[in-house]
């Protein structure tokens, strides 16, 4: 940071610490001349900070708009980023909506008028994922406790479970490595000391116990990349790679643009005006066949055989579901052969 900018921040911090500051005392604390203090005060006034001059034998200064939060220097891009972050906190899953709104209001009060006007014109309507019931949220105190354990490299002791957990058993013990936000939820990536394996814990189900356990030397995360590890775990792999465990190729009698609109994670290739090659993945062969079946068009399976078997399994299931109660009672019984991934 340039020397002048650092000195301005230090001056703002001092003006916040007490109501009135004699000029010579400010110069002494900043290790500059009284003339430099006067120039720095003029710079802050140009930025919109209302600094009043106090009368007296020595003369001094007072920050009229002081608040409990020390005044900060923001450029236009930082102000917009701050407004976006605090307004988007409503869908962060951290349970800090009210605190974020208060923080935005508090920070706004210590900003220069020019930046306050810009923030006031920026309003965001944040919409979370649709759900049949309210999504559980991790409390800010829980997230801070987890983050502190990650930073200190201390074993985290906690109870884990849903709302019905009695918490009567021994606490879980894990070496916390990363706190991750994904799709509106927070997760702890940790090495579970009891199960001797990597685990992904939902933060909203964690109830920390105190004190923490001993310090530890961090292990290397499989694959070395946090984002790839979390993506892989949610896709049903060991986390060392981001690919789906089940991946297949089909041909659809649909235009490529009609397929690509509903394919966020796959390969769409035009074979002919009304013929498309689709390569898609999922956590099981049955789930993959069902995902492809949502396209209302003839399907030709290119590979592999497990995907063909999954389509056959679903065909039998759907045919049975389409039968009336009387037809179902007369149908011969038989045991279906299910793909290995569905057993």
C-alpha positions as CSV (number, residue, x, y, z in Angstrom):
1,X,0.0,0.0,0.0
2,X,1.4,3.5,-0.8
3,X,2.7,5.4,2.2
4,X,0.1,8.2,1.8
5,X,-2.8,5.7,1.7
6,X,-1.5,3.8,4.7
7,X,-1.1,7.1,6.6
8,X,-4.7,8.1,5.7
9,X,-6.0,4.9,7.1
10,X,-4.0,5.3,10.3
11,X,-5.4,8.9,10.6
12,X,-8.9,7.7,10.2
13,X,-8.4,5.0,12.8
14,X,-7.0,7.5,15.3
15,X,-9.9,10.0,14.7
16,X,-12.3,7.1,15.4
17,X,-10.5,6.1,18.7
18,X,-11.4,9.4,20.6
19,X,-13.7,12.3,20.1
20,X,-11.1,15.2,19.9
21,X,-7.5,15.1,18.8
22,X,-5.1,17.9,19.2
23,X,-3.1,18.6,16.0
24,X,0.3,18.2,17.6
25,X,-0.6,14.9,19.2
26,X,-1.9,13.5,15.9
27,X,1.4,14.5,14.3
28,X,3.3,12.8,17.0
29,X,1.3,9.6,16.8
30,X,1.7,9.5,13.0
31,X,5.4,10.6,13.1
32,X,4.8,13.4,10.7
33,X,4.7,17.2,10.8
34,X,1.6,19.2,11.7
35,X,1.6,20.5,8.1
36,X,1.3,16.9,6.8
37,X,-1.6,16.3,9.2
38,X,-3.4,19.3,7.8
39,X,-2.8,18.1,4.2
40,X,-4.1,14.6,5.1
41,X,-7.2,16.0,6.8
42,X,-7.9,18.0,3.6
43,X,-7.5,14.8,1.5
44,X,-10.0,13.0,3.7
45,X,-12.4,15.9,3.4
46,X,-12.2,15.7,-0.4
47,X,-13.2,12.1,-0.1
48,X,-16.3,13.1,1.7
49,X,-15.3,12.5,5.4
50,X,-16.7,15.3,7.6
51,X,-13.8,16.2,9.8
52,X,-14.4,19.3,11.9
53,X,-11.6,21.6,13.2
54,X,-11.7,22.2,17.0
55,X,-10.6,25.5,18.6
56,X,-8.2,25.7,21.4
57,X,-4.6,26.5,22.3
58,X,-3.3,23.7,20.1
59,X,-6.2,23.3,17.7
60,X,-7.4,19.9,16.7
61,X,-9.8,17.7,14.7
62,X,-12.9,15.7,15.2
63,X,-14.6,13.1,13.0
64,X,-18.3,14.0,13.2
65,X,-19.6,11.0,11.4
66,X,-17.7,8.5,13.5
67,X,-19.4,5.1,14.3
68,X,-18.3,2.0,16.1
69,X,-17.0,0.6,12.8
70,X,-13.7,2.4,11.9
71,X,-14.2,4.4,8.7
72,X,-12.9,2.6,5.6
73,X,-11.7,3.7,2.2
74,X,-13.6,2.2,-0.7
75,X,-13.2,2.9,-4.4
76,X,-16.3,2.5,-6.6
77,X,-15.6,-1.1,-7.5
78,X,-15.1,-2.1,-3.9
79,X,-18.3,-0.3,-2.9
80,X,-20.3,-2.2,-5.5
81,X,-18.7,-5.5,-4.5
82,X,-19.6,-4.9,-0.9
83,X,-23.2,-4.1,-1.7
84,X,-23.5,-7.2,-3.9
85,X,-22.0,-9.5,-1.3
86,X,-24.1,-8.2,1.6
87,X,-27.3,-8.3,-0.3
88,X,-26.6,-11.7,-1.7
89,X,-26.0,-13.0,1.9
90,X,-29.7,-13.7,2.0
91,X,-29.1,-16.9,0.0
92,X,-25.7,-17.8,1.4
93,X,-27.1,-20.4,3.7
94,X,-25.2,-18.9,6.6
95,X,-28.2,-17.6,8.5
96,X,-26.8,-14.1,8.6
97,X,-29.5,-12.2,6.6
98,X,-30.4,-9.8,9.3
99,X,-26.8,-9.2,10.3
100,X,-25.8,-8.6,6.7
101,X,-28.6,-6.0,6.3
102,X,-27.4,-4.3,9.5
103,X,-23.8,-4.4,8.3
104,X,-24.7,-2.8,4.9
105,X,-26.5,0.0,6.8
106,X,-23.6,0.5,9.2
107,X,-20.9,0.6,6.5
108,X,-23.1,2.9,4.4
109,X,-23.1,5.5,7.2
110,X,-19.3,5.9,7.2
111,X,-18.9,6.1,3.4
112,X,-18.5,9.3,1.5
113,X,-21.8,10.7,0.1
114,X,-20.8,9.8,-3.4
115,X,-20.4,6.1,-2.7
116,X,-23.5,6.1,-0.5
117,X,-25.6,7.3,-3.4
118,X,-24.1,4.6,-5.7
119,X,-24.9,1.8,-3.2
120,X,-28.4,3.1,-2.7
121,X,-29.1,2.8,-6.4
122,X,-27.9,-0.9,-6.4
123,X,-30.7,-3.2,-5.2
124,X,-30.5,-6.9,-5.6
125,X,-33.4,-9.4,-5.2
126,X,-31.7,-12.7,-4.1
127,X,-33.7,-15.8,-4.7
128,X,-32.6,-19.1,-3.2
129,X,-33.3,-22.6,-4.4
130,X,-36.9,-23.6,-4.5
131,X,-37.7,-26.1,-1.8
132,X,-40.8,-27.7,-0.3
133,X,-39.7,-26.7,3.2
134,X,-37.3,-24.1,4.5
135,X,-33.7,-25.0,4.0
136,X,-31.7,-25.4,7.3
137,X,-29.0,-22.8,7.7
138,X,-25.7,-22.9,9.6
139,X,-25.4,-20.3,12.3
140,X,-22.8,-17.7,12.0
141,X,-21.3,-18.7,15.4
142,X,-21.0,-22.3,14.2
143,X,-19.2,-21.2,11.0
144,X,-16.8,-19.0,13.0
145,X,-16.0,-21.9,15.3
146,X,-15.3,-24.2,12.4
147,X,-13.2,-21.6,10.6
148,X,-11.2,-21.0,13.8
149,X,-10.5,-24.7,14.2
150,X,-9.4,-24.9,10.5
151,X,-7.1,-21.9,10.9
152,X,-5.6,-23.1,14.2
153,X,-5.3,-26.7,12.9
154,X,-7.0,-28.1,16.0
155,X,-9.1,-31.2,16.2
156,X,-12.8,-30.3,16.1
157,X,-15.2,-32.1,18.5
158,X,-18.8,-32.0,17.7
159,X,-22.2,-33.7,17.8
160,X,-23.6,-34.4,14.3
161,X,-27.1,-35.1,13.1
162,X,-30.4,-33.6,12.3
163,X,-32.9,-31.9,14.5
164,X,-33.8,-35.2,16.1
165,X,-30.3,-36.0,17.3
166,X,-30.2,-36.5,21.0
167,X,-26.5,-35.7,21.3
168,X,-26.1,-38.3,24.1
169,X,-23.3,-40.3,22.5
170,X,-19.6,-39.5,22.3
171,X,-18.7,-36.5,20.1
172,X,-17.3,-36.9,16.6
173,X,-13.7,-36.0,16.3
174,X,-12.2,-34.8,13.0
175,X,-9.3,-32.8,11.7
176,X,-11.0,-29.9,9.9
177,X,-9.3,-28.8,6.6
178,X,-11.7,-26.7,4.6
179,X,-15.0,-24.8,5.1
180,X,-16.9,-24.8,1.8
181,X,-20.0,-23.1,0.5
182,X,-21.9,-24.9,-2.2
183,X,-25.4,-24.2,-3.6
184,X,-26.6,-22.3,-0.6
185,X,-25.2,-24.8,2.0
186,X,-22.0,-24.9,4.0
187,X,-19.9,-28.0,4.4
188,X,-16.8,-29.0,6.5
189,X,-14.2,-31.1,4.7
190,X,-12.4,-33.1,7.3
191,X,-10.4,-36.2,8.1
192,X,-12.7,-38.3,10.4
193,X,-10.4,-39.7,13.1
194,X,-12.9,-42.5,14.1
195,X,-13.6,-43.7,10.5
196,X,-10.1,-43.0,9.3
197,X,-11.3,-41.5,6.1
198,X,-12.2,-38.1,4.5
199,X,-15.8,-37.0,5.2
200,X,-18.0,-34.1,4.1
201,X,-20.1,-32.8,7.0
202,X,-23.1,-30.4,6.6
203,X,-22.4,-27.4,8.8
204,X,-26.0,-26.9,9.7
205,X,-25.9,-30.3,11.4
206,X,-22.8,-29.6,13.4
207,X,-23.0,-28.7,17.1
208,X,-19.4,-27.9,18.3
209,X,-18.2,-29.1,21.7
210,X,-15.6,-27.3,23.7
211,X,-12.7,-27.3,24.1
212,X,-11.2,-28.4,20.8
213,X,-8.8,-31.3,20.6
214,X,-5.0,-31.2,20.1
215,X,-3.3,-29.5,17.1
216,X,-2.5,-31.7,14.1
217,X,-0.4,-31.7,11.0
218,X,-2.7,-31.3,8.0
219,X,-3.0,-34.2,5.6
220,X,-2.9,-33.7,1.9
221,X,-6.4,-33.6,0.4
222,X,-7.0,-36.3,-2.3
223,X,-6.4,-34.8,-5.7
224,X,-5.1,-31.6,-4.1
225,X,-8.0,-29.4,-5.3
226,X,-10.8,-28.6,-2.9
227,X,-13.4,-27.8,-5.6
228,X,-12.6,-31.0,-7.5
229,X,-12.7,-33.0,-4.3
230,X,-16.1,-31.7,-3.3
231,X,-17.6,-32.0,-6.8
232,X,-16.3,-35.6,-7.0
233,X,-17.8,-36.5,-3.6
234,X,-21.2,-35.1,-4.6
235,X,-21.0,-37.1,-7.8
236,X,-20.4,-40.4,-6.0
237,X,-16.6,-40.7,-6.6
238,X,-13.7,-40.8,-4.1
239,X,-13.1,-37.1,-4.8
240,X,-9.8,-37.5,-6.6
241,X,-11.5,-36.5,-9.9
242,X,-14.5,-34.5,-10.9
243,X,-16.0,-37.0,-13.4
244,X,-19.2,-38.9,-12.9
245,X,-18.9,-42.6,-12.0
246,X,-21.4,-43.5,-14.7
247,X,-21.1,-42.0,-18.2
248,X,-22.8,-42.9,-21.4
249,X,-23.4,-41.9,-25.0
250,X,-26.7,-41.8,-26.9
251,X,-28.1,-40.5,-30.2
252,X,-31.3,-38.4,-29.9
253,X,-33.7,-37.5,-32.7
254,X,-33.7,-33.8,-31.7
255,X,-31.9,-30.7,-32.9
256,X,-28.7,-29.9,-31.0
257,X,-30.0,-26.6,-29.8
258,X,-33.1,-28.2,-28.2
259,X,-30.8,-30.6,-26.3
260,X,-28.2,-28.1,-25.2
261,X,-30.8,-25.9,-23.6
262,X,-31.5,-28.6,-21.0
263,X,-27.9,-30.0,-20.7
264,X,-25.7,-28.1,-18.3
265,X,-23.0,-30.8,-17.8
266,X,-22.5,-32.9,-20.9
267,X,-21.3,-33.0,-24.5
268,X,-23.8,-32.0,-27.2
269,X,-22.8,-32.6,-30.8
270,X,-24.9,-32.0,-33.9
271,X,-25.0,-35.1,-36.2
272,X,-27.7,-33.9,-38.6
273,X,-30.4,-31.1,-38.4
274,X,-32.6,-33.4,-36.3
275,X,-30.0,-35.8,-34.9
276,X,-27.8,-35.1,-31.9
277,X,-25.0,-37.0,-30.1
278,X,-25.2,-36.6,-26.3
279,X,-22.6,-37.7,-23.8
280,X,-23.8,-37.4,-20.2
281,X,-22.9,-38.6,-16.7
282,X,-24.6,-39.4,-13.4
283,X,-24.1,-41.1,-10.1
284,X,-25.8,-44.3,-11.3
285,X,-26.9,-46.0,-14.5
286,X,-30.5,-45.8,-13.6
287,X,-30.3,-42.1,-12.9
288,X,-28.5,-41.5,-16.2
289,X,-31.1,-43.4,-18.1
290,X,-33.9,-41.4,-16.4
291,X,-32.1,-38.1,-17.2
292,X,-31.8,-39.0,-20.8
293,X,-35.4,-40.2,-20.9
294,X,-36.7,-36.8,-20.2
295,X,-36.0,-35.8,-23.8
296,X,-39.2,-36.5,-25.6
297,X,-37.6,-38.2,-28.6
298,X,-36.4,-41.6,-29.9
299,X,-33.1,-42.7,-28.2
300,X,-30.3,-44.9,-29.6
301,X,-27.8,-46.1,-27.0
302,X,-24.2,-46.0,-28.4
303,X,-22.4,-47.2,-25.2
304,X,-22.0,-48.8,-22.7
305,X,-24.0,-52.0,-22.1
306,X,-24.7,-50.9,-18.5
307,X,-26.7,-48.0,-19.9
308,X,-28.7,-50.3,-22.1
309,X,-29.5,-52.5,-19.1
310,X,-30.6,-49.5,-17.2
311,X,-33.0,-48.5,-19.9
312,X,-34.4,-52.0,-19.9
313,X,-34.8,-51.9,-16.2
314,X,-36.7,-48.6,-16.3
315,X,-38.9,-49.9,-19.2
316,X,-40.0,-52.8,-17.0
317,X,-40.6,-50.5,-14.1
318,X,-42.6,-48.0,-16.2
319,X,-44.6,-50.7,-17.8
320,X,-45.6,-52.0,-14.4
321,X,-46.5,-48.6,-13.2
322,X,-48.7,-48.1,-16.2
323,X,-50.7,-51.3,-15.5
324,X,-54.1,-50.9,-13.8
325,X,-54.8,-52.6,-10.4
326,X,-56.5,-55.6,-12.1
327,X,-53.8,-56.1,-14.7
328,X,-51.1,-55.9,-12.0
329,X,-52.8,-58.7,-10.0
330,X,-53.0,-61.0,-13.1
331,X,-49.4,-60.3,-14.2
332,X,-47.0,-63.2,-13.6
333,X,-44.5,-62.6,-10.9
334,X,-40.8,-62.5,-11.7
335,X,-37.7,-61.1,-10.2
336,X,-36.2,-58.2,-12.1
337,X,-32.5,-58.1,-12.8
338,X,-31.1,-54.8,-11.7
339,X,-27.8,-53.1,-12.8
340,X,-25.0,-53.4,-10.4
341,X,-25.0,-49.7,-9.6
342,X,-28.6,-50.0,-8.4
343,X,-28.2,-52.9,-6.0
